[in-house]
Every structure is written in C-alpha cells, then in structure tokens.
C-alpha cells in the first residue's frame, strides 16, 4: 500500500495510521510505504531553500 500522506511530518501520519500498519498490512501480508514530501516546509534536500533550488540541485523536484 502506498500512503501519500499530507504536507506535514511523516512521523505524525505514521503514528496515526495504526489501522493501515497494524491491521490491513498484517492481514494482507503487505507493506505500507509512506512518501515523504521534498522541497516543502523543513524538507530541503540540500539543507536550505536557496541551495535546494539552484540549477542542478532541483533534479529531485519531479513527479517521476
């Protein structure tokens, strides 16, 4: 199962999705994968907004 979450800390969503992680995934012998947003809020791959958005460093800003 792929969980897209929302714009916020991933730990908060994980801690509040016990039904998915403890019930559904176990019953289906599956795995829940949480996506983390990049280039949003405090999540900057190169440490800060300015460096992360420089040409070449923004290669991770993609939906592919």
C-alpha positions as CSV (number, residue, x, y, z in Angstrom):
1,X,0.0,0.0,0.0
2,X,1.3,3.4,-0.9
3,X,0.4,6.2,1.5
4,X,0.8,9.7,0.1
5,X,0.1,11.5,3.4
6,X,-0.2,15.2,3.6
7,X,2.1,18.2,4.0
8,X,3.5,17.6,7.4
9,X,5.9,15.5,9.4
10,X,5.8,11.8,8.3
11,X,6.1,10.6,11.9
12,X,2.7,12.2,12.8
13,X,1.0,10.4,10.0
14,X,2.7,7.1,10.7
15,X,1.8,7.3,14.4
16,X,-1.9,7.9,13.5
17,X,-2.3,5.2,10.8
18,X,-2.4,2.2,13.1
19,X,-5.3,0.7,11.1
20,X,-3.2,0.6,8.0
21,X,0.1,-0.5,9.5
22,X,-1.2,-2.9,12.2
23,X,-4.4,-4.3,10.7
24,X,-4.6,-4.0,6.9
25,X,-0.9,-4.7,6.1
26,X,-0.8,-7.6,8.5
27,X,-4.0,-9.2,7.2
28,X,-2.8,-8.9,3.6
29,X,0.8,-9.7,4.4
30,X,1.7,-6.4,2.8
31,X,3.8,-3.4,3.3
32,X,2.8,0.2,3.8
33,X,5.2,2.7,2.1
34,X,5.0,6.3,3.2
35,X,6.0,9.0,0.8
36,X,7.9,12.0,2.2
37,X,7.5,15.4,0.6
38,X,10.7,17.1,-0.6
39,X,11.1,20.8,-1.2
40,X,8.3,21.6,1.3
41,X,8.4,23.1,4.7
42,X,11.5,22.0,6.5
43,X,12.4,19.3,4.0
44,X,15.1,20.7,1.8
45,X,17.4,18.1,0.2
46,X,20.4,20.4,0.2
47,X,19.9,22.0,3.6
48,X,18.0,25.1,2.8
49,X,15.7,26.6,0.2
50,X,18.3,28.7,-1.7
51,X,20.7,25.8,-2.2
52,X,18.0,23.2,-3.0
53,X,16.5,25.3,-5.8
54,X,19.8,26.1,-7.5
55,X,20.2,24.8,-11.1
56,X,21.3,21.2,-10.9
57,X,20.2,20.7,-7.3
58,X,16.5,20.8,-8.2
59,X,16.7,17.5,-10.1
60,X,14.8,15.8,-7.3
61,X,11.9,18.2,-7.7
62,X,10.0,15.9,-10.1
63,X,6.9,13.6,-10.1
64,X,8.8,10.9,-12.0
